[in-house]
């Protein structure tokens, strides 16, 4: 379930990073089109990077933490029902005239199912941000004993942007983890995007403390992994006290 989703998301998003790092923008465009719903034809290399970071952040909740949450609540049946709602929303939840009413229902169902998991994911991602910040600081001290240099992770940045931008999205859930990711990394995400040939105006998430760079895809994956690890740890602790 969520372990497979974590591996798949990491693998597919890193294909985007590898292509960009090799200077293959068209290869990166093709790779990112496999994991995002928006039109990718007009995206620049940094637009492709942002799209990959955003989908890693959002799917940390939808693909990993939410299934874990429903597995704890309802076992295999819980995961199955959640996946059914999630898939229905992915297929018809966009604003298209043919399925507008059914699409709205699917989107609202999906919003309801993800309400608690999205906020849990944000909490775990903030914790992961602090852990990555501490690990980066320790690594810097071990290498040179030099506290100077660029810091790529900020737990407090994650909290600040989460509090400010967590509702900068039409969905009440999507910006929960995106805002934490943008804040921890110190970059600006979201903004206008095209879906099915139509431009949708969307607010931005985060501050451009530094320019987006290809390595942010790697950092978003580190955040996703840390978030998953934190959630598994808490689940194991709860399980221990419930069943021992």
N, C-alpha and C positions, 0 to 999 in steps of 0.2 A: 504494500500500500504506500504509505508515506515515505518509506525507505527508497522504494523504486522511483517515486516522484522526485525525491531529493537527488538521486543519482542522475536521473534523466534530465532534470533542469540544469544541474551543474554541467553535465556533458554537452547539452545543446547550447547553453549560453557560452561555454568556453570555446565552442566551435566559432562563435562570432568573434570572440577575443583573438583567437589564433589567426583567423583570416585578417583581421584588422592589423595585428602586429606584423603580419607578413606583407602588408601593403595591398591586400586583395579586398578592395572595398565591395566589389560585386559579389564575391564569395561570401563576405560578411552580410551583405544585403539578403542574399538567398538564405543564409543560415538564420538570420533574425526573423525572416518572414515565416519560419516554421514555428516560432514560439510567441509571436504577437499577432493581434487581430487587426491592427491598423495597416494602411497602405504604406509600403516601404520604398516604392519606386523613387520618390523625390527626396528621401532622407540622405543627409550628408554623412560622412564617417562618424561625426560626433552625435548626430541624430540617431544613428544606428546604435552607438554606444549607450545613449540614454534609454533607448527603447529596451535594450537588453537588461540594463540595470533595473528599470521599472518593472519588467516582467518577473525578474528574479525576486524583487522585493514583494510584489503583489502575490506571487505564487508561493512564497514562503508561508503565507496564511492559507490561501485557497488549496494548495496542493499538498502541504505538509502538516501544519499545525491543526487545521480544521479536521482532516481525516483522523489524526491522532486523538483529538478531542472527542469525536463521535465514536471512535473505537472504544475509548474509555467508558463513554456513556452507554453505548449499545452494541458493542462487539461488531461482528461482520455485518449485521443488519443495519446498524447505525451508519457504517461507512457506505454501504450500498445505497441507502436512501439519500445520504448527503451527495454522493457522486451523481446520482440520478438528477437531483435538483441543479447541481453545478453544471452538468452537461447540457441540460435543457436551457439554462440561462446562456451558456456559451453559444448555442445554436440559434436561439431566437430572441435573446435578451436585447440585442441591438435594436435601434429604432428603424425598423423597416416596415413599410406600410402594409405589407401582406399579412404579417402576424402581429400587428401592433398591440392588440388586447392580450393575446396569449403571451407575447413577449414581455409586456408589463407585468403580468402575473408571475412569469418565470423569474424576472429580475427581482421582484419584491420577495418572492420565496427565497431566492438566493441571498438577498440582503439579510433576511431574517435568520437564515441558517448560519450565516457568517458573522453575525453581529458580535457574539461573544468571542469566537475564535480569532477574529481580526484584532480585537483589543488585547487578548492574551498574547497573540503574536507580536504586537507592538511592545508589550511589556518585556517579553523574552528577548526581542531584538535590541531593546535599550540595554538590557543586561549584557548581551553579546557585545554591544558597542563598547561598554566599559571594559570588558575582558580583553577585547582586541586592542583597545587603547593602552591598557596596562602591559600587554604582551609586547606591543610595538615599543613602548618606552623602555621596557626591560632589555629588549634586543638592542636598542640604540645605545644603552649604557654599557652593555657587554662588549659591543663592537669598538666603541671609541671613548667611552666615558664622556661623551659630549651630549649635552641636553638640547643643543641647538638642532635645527633642521625642521623639515616639514612633517607635521603630524597628519596622518591620513585618517585617523579615527578619533571621534570625540563623543563620549557618552553624554556629556552635558549638552552638546550640540543636538544630539538625537532627541533629548527631552524638550529642548527649546522649540525646535521645529515641529515636533509632534504636537505640542500644546497649541502652537500657532496655526499649523497648516493641515491638521488631521482631517478636516472636513472640506478641503479644497478639491472636491471631486463630486460628481453627480451621485455616485454610490456612497452610502454612509461608511463603507468599509475599506474601499480600495486605497484611500490615502492614509490609512492608519499606519501600515508598514512602510509605504512609500515615503511618508513624512519622516519617519525615524531614519530610514536609509539615507535620505537626502541630508538630514541633520548630522548624522554620524560621519558621513563622508565629506560634508561641507560643500555640497554641490547643489545646483538647481535642476529639478526634474519637472516632468509633465509639460503643460502648455498646450497650444493648439495641435490637433492631430487629425489626419484623414482616415475615415473608415468607409469602405465601399464607395470610394469616389466622392464622398461628401466631407467638407471641412467642419470639424466641431471645435468651437472655442472652449478651451479648458484653462482654468487658472494654473499658475505655476506652483510648484512645491519646493520649498527650500531657498536658501540664499547662495549666490554664486561666490562663495568665499574663495574659491579657486576654480580654474577652468576644468570642465569634464575631460577626462583622459581615458584611453583604452583600458588602463589597469583598474579603473573603477568597476569593470565587470568582474575582475578577480576579487576585488574587495567586497562587492555585493555578495559574491558566492561565499566568502569567508563569513560575512554577517549571517547569511542564510544557514550555514553549517553551525555557527555558534548558537543561533536561535533554536535550531532543531536539537542540539545537544543540551541546551538549558531546559527545553521542554521535556526531553526524555528523562533528564535528571529529576525534575520535579515530579513527573509521573511515577518514576521508580520509588521516590521517597514516599509519595502518597500511597502507592501500592504496598510498600513495606509496612507502613503503619496501619493500613486497613486489614491486611491479611496475615500479619505475624502476631 
